[in-house]
Amino acid sequence: MSDDVQTWHYGLVARHWAEHNTTGPEIDFFKWQTEMYGQPALDAGCGTGRLLLPFLRAGLDVDGCDVSGDMLAYCQQTAEREGLTPRLYRQALHELDLPRQYRTIVACGVFGIGVTRAQDFLALQRFYRQLLPGGVLLLENYLPYEDARVWSLWRKEARAHLPEAWPETVGTPPAPGEQEYQLHYRLLSVDPLEQRTVGEMRTLLFQDQQLVVDETFTLTSNYYFYHELRTLLEQAGFQIEAVKSDWTHDAASPDSEVIIYIARK
């Protein structure tokens, strides 16, 4: 398994994900799509199981993979408490090599995260190879202008303050009754030529008002425009059947912030 993926989904961040990132419109949307396009299915980049666990509760035949062993451990723990037995694999998407093929692969909130653009294209090729003939890839893509704050930083004069400083409150012990760990984010760089951002997540754990864990992880994010990613999918061998908008059945439009490619092998 590759060690060159730069994400922050480890340690306390993985714990936070498991405890707090459990809902969202993506769940019902991708569940409906998976039921329609068929099983077995793969939740690629399943993390702590935000989509995978509801799919399993509904009786769907879905496997999960993720680059973070910490995230998978939390997913496994939650599943076991509920009597579920998921098949989980620790693999990076650009190195995907699983023992069975799938009718549907869901890639939600994971494409372009922590890797190079060349590795992103390798991931598309691995998705294609992992699908059964006629299988479908459901690929979610946040458009580059979706986050107004980051989009404004594509202008040279707007990036003068980068890298951002950590907030002055970092390291301040929590008040009694407050959460024992803290998450702090800062943006390091925005590269409009490469369509790439780099940020850091710093997580701190306190016990009895004393700091006992201080972790910092880096996350790189690649950004893709509508036609750009469509072309890459076609180069990987896919046929684009539809592009949906914001986890609805509506077609993608200029007002879409998130688009989902429905790409068939």
NORFEN-V960711 format. One line per field, one symbol per residue. ss: DSSP state (@ for helix, = for strand, . for the rest). phi: phi as a letter, one per 30 degrees, with the letter a starting at -180 (. if undefined). psi: psi as a letter, one per 30 degrees, with the letter a starting at -180 (. if undefined). A space follows every 10 residues. Layout:
ss->???
phi->???
psi->???
This chain:
ss->.......... @@@@@@@@@@ ....@@@@@@ @@@@@@@... ====...... .@@@@@@... .=====..@@ @@@@@@@@@@ @......=== ..@@@..... .======... ..=...@@@@ @@@@@@@@@@ ========== ==.....@@@ @@...@@@@. .......... .......... ========== =....===== =======..= ========== ==...@@@@@ @@@@@...== =====..... =......=== ====.
phi->.dccdcbcdb hdddddeddb cbbkdddddd dddddddjbd bbcdidhdje ceddddddid cbcbbadcdd dddddddddd dcicbdccbc bdddceacdb cbdbbcbcib dicibdddde ddddddeedd ddeidbcccd bddecdcedd eddddeddcd ddddddedde jddddejded bbbbcbccab cdddhbbbbb ccbbccbhic dcbbcbbcbc bccbdeddde ddddddjdcd dabcchhbdd debecdcbbb dcccd
psi->kkggkjlghl bfeeeeeeef igalfeeeef eeeeeeflll lkjjhfbgge eeeeeeefgk jklkllfjee eeeeeeeeee fggliljkkj kkefgkilfl llfkkkjjgf kgkglleeee eeeeeeeeef klkflkkjjk jkkfgejeee efffkeffgf fkkklkkffk fkkllkflkf lkkkkkkelk jfefiklklk kkkkkkkhgk kfkjkklkkk kkkkleeeee eeeeffflkj eljlkhhlgk lklffkeklj kjkk.
